[in-house]
Amino acid sequence: MISLGRQVFAERGANDSFRESWLTMNPPRKQPNANRRSREYLSPAEIDRLMAAAKQLGRHPHRDATMILLAYRHGLRVSELVAMRREQVDLQRAGFAKLDSPLSDKTAS
């Protein structure tokens, strides 16, 4: 005769493994972003606050704030931002930058 504890444990284990296999085959549906947040971008005021915070922390505050501004204004991905080299930016042409990225072929100005 099986004890009640063993029977409950066996049923719970079977249910847990069933639930895990069911969730693996049927993941929960992704909620639309509109249900989680009102917008997909930062406001100019939020960017200003983010840059001000970057200027107060870290070893290179001016660089960090500049990278935030550059990414915001030109819509750069993180990988594009950190892959930039000095020779890609032409300050004589009003900040013209040529980005060589496998992700996209962008010319930011």
C-alpha positions as CSV (number, residue, x, y, z in Angstrom):
1,M,0.0,0.0,0.0
2,I,1.3,3.5,-1.0
3,S,1.3,6.1,1.7
4,L,-0.7,9.3,1.1
5,G,2.5,11.4,1.2
6,R,4.1,9.3,-1.6
7,Q,0.9,9.5,-3.6
8,V,0.7,13.3,-3.3
9,F,4.4,13.6,-4.1
10,A,4.0,11.4,-7.2
11,E,1.0,13.3,-8.5
12,R,2.7,16.7,-7.8
13,G,5.8,15.5,-9.7
14,A,3.7,14.3,-12.6
15,N,1.8,17.6,-12.7
16,D,5.0,19.7,-12.5
17,S,6.7,17.8,-15.3
18,F,3.5,18.0,-17.4
19,R,3.3,21.8,-16.7
20,E,7.0,22.3,-17.6
21,S,6.7,20.3,-20.8
22,W,3.4,22.2,-21.7
23,L,5.0,25.6,-21.1
24,T,8.0,24.6,-23.2
25,M,5.8,23.7,-26.1
26,N,3.4,26.6,-25.5
27,P,5.2,29.7,-24.2
28,P,3.1,32.5,-22.9
29,R,2.1,35.1,-25.6
30,K,4.1,38.3,-25.7
31,Q,2.1,41.3,-24.6
32,P,2.1,44.3,-26.9
33,N,4.4,47.0,-25.7
34,A,1.6,49.4,-25.5
35,N,0.2,47.3,-22.6
36,R,3.5,47.6,-20.7
37,R,4.6,51.2,-21.4
38,S,3.1,54.3,-23.0
39,R,5.9,54.9,-25.4
40,E,9.0,53.4,-27.0
41,Y,11.4,56.3,-26.7
42,L,12.9,58.7,-24.2
43,S,11.8,62.4,-24.0
44,P,14.3,65.2,-24.4
45,A,14.0,66.0,-20.7
46,E,14.7,62.3,-19.8
47,I,17.8,62.4,-22.1
48,D,19.0,65.6,-20.4
49,R,18.6,63.9,-17.0
50,L,20.4,60.8,-18.2
51,M,23.3,62.9,-19.5
52,A,23.5,64.8,-16.3
53,A,23.7,61.6,-14.3
54,A,26.4,60.3,-16.7
55,K,28.4,63.4,-16.1
56,Q,28.5,62.8,-12.4
57,L,29.6,59.1,-12.5
58,G,32.4,57.1,-13.9
59,R,35.9,57.7,-15.1
60,H,35.0,59.5,-18.3
61,P,31.9,61.5,-17.7
62,H,32.1,63.8,-20.7
63,R,32.6,60.8,-23.1
64,D,29.7,58.9,-21.6
65,A,27.3,61.9,-21.9
66,T,28.4,62.5,-25.4
67,M,27.8,58.9,-26.3
68,I,24.3,59.1,-24.9
69,L,23.6,62.2,-26.9
70,L,25.1,60.7,-30.1
71,A,23.0,57.5,-29.8
72,Y,19.8,59.5,-29.1
73,R,20.2,62.0,-31.9
74,H,21.2,59.6,-34.5
75,G,19.3,56.5,-33.5
76,L,22.5,54.4,-33.1
77,R,22.4,50.9,-31.7
78,V,24.8,50.1,-28.9
79,S,27.0,48.0,-31.1
80,E,27.3,50.8,-33.7
81,L,28.1,53.3,-31.0
82,V,30.9,51.4,-29.3
83,A,32.3,50.4,-32.7
84,M,32.8,54.0,-33.8
85,R,36.3,55.2,-34.5
86,R,37.7,58.7,-34.4
87,E,38.4,58.7,-38.1
88,Q,34.7,58.1,-38.9
89,V,33.7,61.5,-37.6
90,D,34.4,64.6,-39.7
91,L,34.0,67.7,-37.4
92,Q,34.7,70.0,-40.4
93,R,31.5,68.9,-42.1
94,A,29.2,69.7,-39.1
95,G,29.7,66.4,-37.3
96,F,29.2,64.1,-40.3
97,A,29.9,60.5,-39.4
98,K,30.2,57.4,-41.6
99,L,29.3,54.3,-39.8
100,D,30.5,50.9,-41.2
101,S,28.2,48.4,-39.5
102,P,27.2,44.9,-40.5
103,L,23.8,45.6,-39.0
104,S,23.1,48.6,-41.3
105,D,24.6,51.0,-43.7
106,K,24.0,54.3,-42.0
107,T,25.3,57.8,-42.6
108,A,24.6,60.0,-39.6
109,S,24.8,63.7,-39.8
